[in-house]
Amino acid sequence: MPVLEEKIILGNDVLVGPNVVMRASDHVMKDVNRPINQQGHTGGEIIIEDDVWIGANVTTVGGIRIGKGAVVAAGAVVTRDVEPYTVVGGVPAVFIKRRGD
């Protein structure tokens, strides 16, 4: 199996609640004729910028960036980038509001 490159990068002043899962890699599942556990993994990257608050029980997948000053509500599943200074929540996480509004 190839070596996969996965990174999780945390900025400064990041708050991370309990039971948060940050999974930068994922299973390969393209070949329906082979068991998933024999198909390897893909690498990925999660970037959490400065001054982010990630609530309890949040899950993040690889290939996403959470922008500076963002807030991720408890229980959210982050599957795409989060814009700076926004609040997101839900499954999958969606825009709720901008901070300061």
N, CA, C and O atoms as a GROMACS GRO file, in nm:
protein
  404
    1MET      N    1   0.084  -0.118   0.000
    1MET     CA    2   0.000   0.000   0.000
    1MET      C    3   0.089   0.125   0.000
    1MET      O    4   0.193   0.127   0.066
    2PRO      N    5   0.049   0.227  -0.074
    2PRO     CA    6   0.129   0.350  -0.076
    2PRO      C    7   0.121   0.424   0.056
    2PRO      O    8   0.022   0.414   0.129
    3VAL      N    9   0.227   0.499   0.086
    3VAL     CA   10   0.226   0.583   0.206
    3VAL      C   11   0.136   0.702   0.178
    3VAL      O   12   0.151   0.768   0.076
    4LEU      N   13   0.044   0.728   0.269
    4LEU     CA   14  -0.046   0.841   0.247
    4LEU      C   15  -0.001   0.961   0.327
    4LEU      O   16   0.052   0.948   0.438
    5GLU      N   17  -0.022   1.075   0.270
    5GLU     CA   18   0.014   1.202   0.332
    5GLU      C   19  -0.112   1.262   0.391
    5GLU      O   20  -0.204   1.301   0.319
    6GLU      N   21  -0.115   1.270   0.522
    6GLU     CA   22  -0.228   1.337   0.585
    6GLU      C   23  -0.175   1.436   0.686
    6GLU      O   24  -0.078   1.409   0.757
    7LYS      N   25  -0.242   1.550   0.693
    7LYS     CA   26  -0.200   1.656   0.784
    7LYS      C   27  -0.322   1.717   0.850
    7LYS      O   28  -0.427   1.734   0.788
    8ILE      N   29  -0.306   1.750   0.977
    8ILE     CA   30  -0.404   1.830   1.048
    8ILE      C   31  -0.328   1.947   1.107
    8ILE      O   32  -0.240   1.929   1.191
    9ILE      N   33  -0.361   2.067   1.063
    9ILE     CA   34  -0.289   2.188   1.101
    9ILE      C   35  -0.382   2.276   1.183
    9ILE      O   36  -0.489   2.316   1.136
   10LEU      N   37  -0.341   2.307   1.306
   10LEU     CA   38  -0.420   2.393   1.395
   10LEU      C   39  -0.351   2.528   1.409
   10LEU      O   40  -0.230   2.533   1.435
   11GLY      N   41  -0.426   2.635   1.392
   11GLY     CA   42  -0.373   2.769   1.412
   11GLY      C   43  -0.364   2.805   1.559
   11GLY      O   44  -0.374   2.719   1.646
   12ASN      N   45  -0.344   2.932   1.585
   12ASN     CA   46  -0.333   2.982   1.721
   12ASN      C   47  -0.471   3.010   1.780
   12ASN      O   48  -0.565   3.045   1.708
   13ASP      N   49  -0.482   2.993   1.912
   13ASP     CA   50  -0.604   3.027   1.987
   13ASP      C   51  -0.727   2.949   1.938
   13ASP      O   52  -0.837   3.004   1.933
   14VAL      N   53  -0.708   2.822   1.903
   14VAL     CA   54  -0.817   2.736   1.859
   14VAL      C   55  -0.876   2.665   1.981
   14VAL      O   56  -0.802   2.609   2.062
   15LEU      N   57  -1.009   2.667   1.993
   15LEU     CA   58  -1.079   2.594   2.098
   15LEU      C   59  -1.140   2.469   2.037
   15LEU      O   60  -1.210   2.476   1.936
   16VAL      N   61  -1.115   2.353   2.099
   16VAL     CA   62  -1.168   2.226   2.049
   16VAL      C   63  -1.244   2.159   2.163
   16VAL      O   64  -1.185   2.128   2.266
   17GLY      N   65  -1.374   2.137   2.143
   17GLY     CA   66  -1.457   2.075   2.244
   17GLY      C   67  -1.429   1.925   2.256
   17GLY      O   68  -1.350   1.870   2.180
   18PRO      N   69  -1.494   1.860   2.352
   18PRO     CA   70  -1.474   1.717   2.373
   18PRO      C   71  -1.534   1.634   2.260
   18PRO      O   72  -1.630   1.675   2.194
   19ASN      N   73  -1.475   1.518   2.239
   19ASN     CA   74  -1.524   1.418   2.143
   19ASN      C   75  -1.523   1.465   1.999
   19ASN      O   76  -1.605   1.420   1.919
   20VAL      N   77  -1.431   1.555   1.964
   20VAL     CA   78  -1.418   1.602   1.826
   20VAL      C   79  -1.335   1.499   1.748
   20VAL      O   80  -1.234   1.449   1.797
   21VAL      N   81  -1.379   1.471   1.624
   21VAL     CA   82  -1.307   1.379   1.536
   21VAL      C   83  -1.258   1.458   1.416
   21VAL      O   84  -1.336   1.522   1.346
   22MET      N   85  -1.126   1.454   1.392
   22MET     CA   86  -1.067   1.516   1.274
   22MET      C   87  -0.999   1.404   1.197
   22MET      O   88  -0.895   1.353   1.239
   23ARG      N   89  -1.057   1.366   1.086
   23ARG     CA   90  -1.006   1.252   1.007
   23ARG      C   91  -0.964   1.303   0.870
   23ARG      O   92  -1.048   1.330   0.784
   24ALA      N   93  -0.832   1.317   0.850
   24ALA     CA   94  -0.781   1.372   0.725
   24ALA      C   95  -0.781   1.270   0.612
   24ALA      O   96  -0.789   1.309   0.495
   25SER      N   97  -0.771   1.141   0.642
   25SER     CA   98  -0.769   1.039   0.537
   25SER      C   99  -0.905   0.973   0.525
   25SER      O  100  -0.993   0.994   0.608
   26ASP      N  101  -0.920   0.892   0.421
   26ASP     CA  102  -1.047   0.822   0.400
   26ASP      C  103  -1.019   0.689   0.332
   26ASP      O  104  -0.912   0.669   0.275
   27HIS      N  105  -1.116   0.599   0.336
   27HIS     CA  106  -1.104   0.471   0.268
   27HIS      C  107  -1.129   0.487   0.119
   27HIS      O  108  -1.210   0.570   0.078
   28VAL      N  109  -1.059   0.408   0.038
   28VAL     CA  110  -1.088   0.398  -0.104
   28VAL      C  111  -1.196   0.293  -0.120
   28VAL      O  112  -1.192   0.189  -0.055
   29MET      N  113  -1.294   0.319  -0.207
   29MET     CA  114  -1.405   0.224  -0.223
   29MET      C  115  -1.455   0.218  -0.366
   29MET      O  116  -1.573   0.194  -0.390
   30LYS      N  117  -1.365   0.241  -0.463
   30LYS     CA  118  -1.404   0.246  -0.603
   30LYS      C  119  -1.436   0.110  -0.664
   30LYS      O  120  -1.528   0.098  -0.745
   31ASP      N  121  -1.362   0.008  -0.626
   31ASP     CA  122  -1.376  -0.124  -0.686
   31ASP      C  123  -1.480  -0.206  -0.611
   31ASP      O  124  -1.454  -0.252  -0.500
   32VAL      N  125  -1.596  -0.224  -0.670
   32VAL     CA  126  -1.704  -0.298  -0.604
   32VAL      C  127  -1.677  -0.448  -0.597
   32VAL      O  128  -1.749  -0.521  -0.529
   33ASN      N  129  -1.574  -0.494  -0.667
   33ASN     CA  130  -1.539  -0.636  -0.667
   33ASN      C  131  -1.433  -0.672  -0.563
   33ASN      O  132  -1.395  -0.788  -0.551
   34ARG      N  133  -1.386  -0.572  -0.488
   34ARG     CA  134  -1.287  -0.595  -0.382
   34ARG      C  135  -1.341  -0.540  -0.251
   34ARG      O  136  -1.407  -0.437  -0.251
   35PRO      N  137  -1.314  -0.608  -0.139
   35PRO     CA  138  -1.356  -0.553  -0.010
   35PRO      C  139  -1.292  -0.417   0.015
   35PRO      O  140  -1.177  -0.393  -0.022
   36ILE      N  141  -1.368  -0.329   0.076
   36ILE     CA  142  -1.318  -0.194   0.104
   36ILE      C  143  -1.188  -0.199   0.185
   36ILE      O  144  -1.099  -0.118   0.161
   37ASN      N  145  -1.178  -0.292   0.280
   37ASN     CA  146  -1.058  -0.296   0.364
   37ASN      C  147  -0.933  -0.339   0.289
   37ASN      O  148  -0.824  -0.338   0.347
   38GLN      N  149  -0.944  -0.377   0.162
   38GLN     CA  150  -0.828  -0.413   0.080
   38GLN      C  151  -0.794  -0.307  -0.024
   38GLN      O  152  -0.706  -0.328  -0.107
   39GLN      N  153  -0.864  -0.194  -0.021
   39GLN     CA  154  -0.844  -0.093  -0.125
   39GLN      C  155  -0.759   0.025  -0.081
   39GLN      O  156  -0.734   0.115  -0.162
   40GLY      N  157  -0.715   0.028   0.041
   40GLY     CA  158  -0.626   0.134   0.086
   40GLY      C  159  -0.698   0.260   0.133
   40GLY      O  160  -0.819   0.261   0.156
   41HIS      N  161  -0.618   0.366   0.145
   41HIS     CA  162  -0.667   0.493   0.195
   41HIS      C  163  -0.620   0.607   0.105
   41HIS      O  164  -0.522   0.593   0.031
   42THR      N  165  -0.691   0.717   0.112
   42THR     CA  166  -0.646   0.840   0.047
   42THR      C  167  -0.597   0.935   0.156
   42THR      O  168  -0.650   0.936   0.267
   43GLY      N  169  -0.497   1.015   0.124
   43GLY     CA  170  -0.449   1.116   0.217
   43GLY      C  171  -0.534   1.241   0.207
   43GLY      O  172  -0.613   1.256   0.114
   44GLY      N  173  -0.517   1.330   0.301
   44GLY     CA  174  -0.592   1.454   0.299
   44GLY      C  175  -0.533   1.553   0.397
   44GLY      O  176  -0.433   1.525   0.463
   45GLU      N  177  -0.596   1.668   0.405
   45GLU     CA  178  -0.546   1.775   0.491
   45GLU      C  179  -0.665   1.848   0.553
   45GLU      O  180  -0.765   1.873   0.486
   46ILE      N  181  -0.651   1.881   0.679
   46ILE     CA  182  -0.749   1.965   0.748
   46ILE      C  183  -0.671   2.085   0.800
   46ILE      O  184  -0.571   2.069   0.870
   47ILE      N  185  -0.718   2.204   0.767
   47ILE     CA  186  -0.652   2.326   0.815
   47ILE      C  187  -0.754   2.404   0.898
   47ILE      O  188  -0.860   2.442   0.849
   48ILE      N  189  -0.718   2.427   1.023
   48ILE     CA  190  -0.800   2.507   1.114
   48ILE      C  191  -0.722   2.636   1.138
   48ILE      O  192  -0.616   2.634   1.200
   49GLU      N  193  -0.774   2.748   1.090
   49GLU     CA  194  -0.704   2.875   1.104
   49GLU      C  195  -0.718   2.931   1.246
   49GLU      O  196  -0.783   2.869   1.330
   50ASP      N  197  -0.658   3.046   1.273
   50ASP     CA  198  -0.655   3.108   1.406
   50ASP      C  199  -0.796   3.144   1.456
   50ASP      O  200  -0.887   3.171   1.378
   51ASP      N  201  -0.810   3.143   1.589
   51ASP     CA  202  -0.930   3.192   1.658
   51ASP      C  203  -1.058   3.121   1.615
   51ASP      O  204  -1.161   3.184   1.594
   52VAL      N  205  -1.049   2.987   1.602
   52VAL     CA  206  -1.166   2.907   1.564
   52VAL      C  207  -1.216   2.834   1.688
   52VAL      O  208  -1.137   2.790   1.772
   53TRP      N  209  -1.348   2.822   1.700
   53TRP     CA  210  -1.410   2.745   1.808
   53TRP      C  211  -1.483   2.628   1.745
   53TRP      O  212  -1.576   2.646   1.667
   54ILE      N  213  -1.440   2.506   1.779
   54ILE     CA  214  -1.504   2.384   1.731
   54ILE      C  215  -1.576   2.322   1.850
   54ILE      O  216  -1.512   2.281   1.947
   55GLY      N  217  -1.708   2.315   1.843
   55GLY     CA  218  -1.789   2.265   1.953
   55GLY      C  219  -1.777   2.115   1.974
   55GLY      O  220  -1.711   2.046   1.896
   56ALA      N  221  -1.840   2.067   2.079
   56ALA     CA  222  -1.835   1.925   2.116
   56ALA      C  223  -1.895   1.837   2.006
   56ALA      O  224  -1.990   1.876   1.938
   57ASN      N  225  -1.837   1.719   1.991
   57ASN     CA  226  -1.890   1.615   1.901
   57ASN      C  227  -1.892   1.653   1.754
   57ASN      O  228  -1.972   1.599   1.678
   58VAL      N  229  -1.805   1.744   1.713
   58VAL     CA  230  -1.794   1.781   1.572
   58VAL      C  231  -1.707   1.678   1.501
   58VAL      O  232  -1.612   1.625   1.559
   59THR      N  233  -1.741   1.648   1.375
   59THR     CA  234  -1.659   1.563   1.290
   59THR      C  235  -1.616   1.644   1.168
   59THR      O  236  -1.698   1.711   1.105
   60THR      N  237  -1.487   1.638   1.135
   60THR     CA  238  -1.436   1.703   1.015
   60THR      C  239  -1.373   1.598   0.925
   60THR      O  240  -1.309   1.504   0.974
   61VAL      N  241  -1.391   1.613   0.796
   61VAL     CA  242  -1.331   1.521   0.699
   61VAL      C  243  -1.211   1.589   0.633
   61VAL      O  244  -1.191   1.710   0.648
   62GLY      N  245  -1.132   1.511   0.560
   62GLY     CA  246  -1.014   1.565   0.493
   62GLY      C  247  -1.049   1.658   0.380
   62GLY      O  248  -1.159   1.653   0.324
   63GLY      N  249  -0.954   1.744   0.347
   63GLY     CA  250  -0.971   1.835   0.235
   63GLY      C  251  -1.049   1.960   0.268
   63GLY      O  252  -1.104   2.024   0.178
   64ILE      N  253  -1.056   1.996   0.396
   64ILE     CA  254  -1.132   2.116   0.432
   64ILE      C  255  -1.044   2.218   0.504
   64ILE      O  256  -0.940   2.184   0.562
   65ARG      N  257  -1.089   2.343   0.499
   65ARG     CA  258  -1.025   2.454   0.570
   65ARG      C  259  -1.134   2.526   0.648
   65ARG      O  260  -1.238   2.561   0.592
   66ILE      N  261  -1.109   2.549   0.776
   66ILE     CA  262  -1.201   2.628   0.858
   66ILE      C  263  -1.134   2.764   0.879
   66ILE      O  264  -1.028   2.773   0.940
   67GLY      N  265  -1.197   2.867   0.826
   67GLY     CA  266  -1.138   3.000   0.822
   67GLY      C  267  -1.128   3.068   0.957
   67GLY      O  268  -1.195   3.030   1.054
   68LYS      N  269  -1.042   3.168   0.962
   68LYS     CA  270  -1.013   3.244   1.084
   68LYS      C  271  -1.142   3.295   1.148
   68LYS      O  272  -1.229   3.350   1.080
   69GLY      N  273  -1.152   3.277   1.281
   69GLY     CA  274  -1.263   3.332   1.356
   69GLY      C  275  -1.395   3.259   1.340
   69GLY      O  276  -1.497   3.306   1.390
   70ALA      N  277  -1.396   3.145   1.272
   70ALA     CA  278  -1.520   3.071   1.251
   70ALA      C  279  -1.562   2.996   1.377
   70ALA      O  280  -1.479   2.969   1.465
   71VAL      N  281  -1.690   2.961   1.384
   71VAL     CA  282  -1.745   2.881   1.493
   71VAL      C  283  -1.820   2.764   1.430
   71VAL      O  284  -1.903   2.782   1.341
   72VAL      N  285  -1.789   2.642   1.477
   72VAL     CA  286  -1.858   2.522   1.430
   72VAL      C  287  -1.943   2.470   1.546
   72VAL      O  288  -1.890   2.433   1.650
   73ALA      N  289  -2.075   2.468   1.527
   73ALA     CA  290  -2.169   2.431   1.633
   73ALA      C  291  -2.153   2.284   1.671
   73ALA      O  292  -2.113   2.200   1.589
   74ALA      N  293  -2.185   2.254   1.795
   74ALA     CA  294  -2.176   2.118   1.848
   74ALA      C  295  -2.252   2.020   1.760
   74ALA      O  296  -2.363   2.048   1.716
   75GLY      N  297  -2.191   1.905   1.736
   75GLY     CA  298  -2.254   1.798   1.661
   75GLY      C  299  -2.248   1.810   1.511
   75GLY      O  300  -2.297   1.722   1.440
   76ALA      N  301  -2.189   1.917   1.459
   76ALA     CA  302  -2.183   1.938   1.315
   76ALA      C  303  -2.088   1.839   1.248
   76ALA      O  304  -1.996   1.786   1.311
   77VAL      N  305  -2.112   1.816   1.119
   77VAL     CA  306  -2.021   1.737   1.037
   77VAL      C  307  -1.974   1.829   0.925
   77VAL      O  308  -2.052   1.869   0.838
   78VAL      N  309  -1.844   1.863   0.928
   78VAL     CA  310  -1.788   1.959   0.832
   78VAL      C  311  -1.733   1.881   0.713
   78VAL      O  312  -1.636   1.806   0.725
   79THR      N  313  -1.797   1.901   0.596
   79THR     CA  314  -1.758   1.830   0.474
   79THR      C  315  -1.704   1.923   0.366
   79THR      O  316  -1.662   1.878   0.260
   80ARG      N  317  -1.707   2.054   0.393
   80ARG     CA  318  -1.653   2.152   0.297
   80ARG      C  319  -1.599   2.272   0.374
   80ARG      O  320  -1.621   2.284   0.495
   81ASP      N  321  -1.528   2.359   0.304
   81ASP     CA  322  -1.464   2.474   0.368
   81ASP      C  323  -1.566   2.562   0.442
   81ASP      O  324  -1.682   2.572   0.403
   82VAL      N  325  -1.517   2.624   0.550
   82VAL     CA  326  -1.596   2.718   0.629
   82VAL      C  327  -1.532   2.855   0.613
   82VAL      O  328  -1.412   2.871   0.638
   83GLU      N  329  -1.610   2.953   0.572
   83GLU     CA  330  -1.559   3.088   0.551
   83GLU      C  331  -1.518   3.153   0.683
   83GLU      O  332  -1.574   3.121   0.788
   84PRO      N  333  -1.420   3.244   0.679
   84PRO     CA  334  -1.380   3.315   0.801
   84PRO      C  335  -1.498   3.388   0.865
   84PRO      O  336  -1.587   3.438   0.796
   85TYR      N  337  -1.497   3.392   0.997
   85TYR     CA  338  -1.594   3.467   1.078
   85TYR      C  339  -1.740   3.427   1.052
   85TYR      O  340  -1.830   3.510   1.062
   86THR      N  341  -1.762   3.300   1.019
   86THR     CA  342  -1.899   3.252   1.004
   86THR      C  343  -1.927   3.147   1.110
   86THR      O  344  -1.836   3.086   1.166
   87VAL      N  345  -2.056   3.126   1.136
   87VAL     CA  346  -2.102   3.021   1.226
   87VAL      C  347  -2.172   2.917   1.138
   87VAL      O  348  -2.259   2.951   1.059
   88VAL      N  349  -2.132   2.790   1.154
   88VAL     CA  350  -2.194   2.682   1.078
   88VAL      C  351  -2.241   2.574   1.174
   88VAL      O  352  -2.192   2.563   1.286
   89GLY      N  353  -2.338   2.493   1.129
   89GLY     CA  354  -2.387   2.383   1.210
   89GLY      C  355  -2.470   2.289   1.126
   89GLY      O  356  -2.511   2.323   1.015
   90GLY      N  357  -2.495   2.171   1.179
   90GLY     CA  358  -2.580   2.074   1.112
   90GLY      C  359  -2.502   1.960   1.049
   90GLY      O  360  -2.379   1.954   1.057
   91VAL      N  361  -2.578   1.869   0.986
   91VAL     CA  362  -2.520   1.751   0.921
   91VAL      C  363  -2.577   1.743   0.781
   91VAL      O  364  -2.692   1.703   0.764
   92PRO      N  365  -2.500   1.781   0.678
   92PRO     CA  366  -2.367   1.841   0.687
   92PRO      C  367  -2.376   1.986   0.733
   92PRO      O  368  -2.482   2.048   0.728
   93ALA      N  369  -2.263   2.040   0.778
   93ALA     CA  370  -2.259   2.177   0.830
   93ALA      C  371  -2.294   2.276   0.720
   93ALA      O  372  -2.243   2.268   0.608
   94VAL      N  373  -2.383   2.371   0.754
   94VAL     CA  374  -2.423   2.478   0.662
   94VAL      C  375  -2.413   2.613   0.734
   94VAL      O  376  -2.409   2.619   0.857
   95PHE      N  377  -2.408   2.717   0.657
   95PHE     CA  378  -2.400   2.853   0.708
   95PHE      C  379  -2.521   2.883   0.797
   95PHE      O  380  -2.636   2.855   0.761
   96ILE      N  381  -2.494   2.942   0.914
   96ILE     CA  382  -2.600   2.990   1.003
   96ILE      C  383  -2.602   3.142   1.006
   96ILE      O  384  -2.706   3.204   0.985
   97LYS      N  385  -2.485   3.202   1.032
   97LYS     CA  386  -2.476   3.348   1.034
   97LYS      C  387  -2.330   3.389   1.032
   97LYS      O  388  -2.239   3.307   1.048
   98ARG      N  389  -2.309   3.519   1.012
   98ARG     CA  390  -2.175   3.576   1.024
   98ARG      C  391  -2.156   3.624   1.167
   98ARG      O  392  -2.249   3.677   1.228
   99ARG      N  393  -2.037   3.607   1.221
   99ARG     CA  394  -2.010   3.660   1.354
   99ARG      C  395  -2.019   3.810   1.352
   99ARG      O  396  -1.974   3.875   1.257
  100GLY      N  397  -2.076   3.867   1.456
  100GLY     CA  398  -2.086   4.013   1.466
  100GLY      C  399  -2.215   4.070   1.410
  100GLY      O  400  -2.245   4.188   1.431
  101ASP      N  401  -2.292   3.990   1.338
  101ASP     CA  402  -2.421   4.040   1.283
  101ASP      C  403  -2.525   4.047   1.392
  101ASP      O  404  -2.639   4.086   1.367
   0.00000   0.00000   0.00000
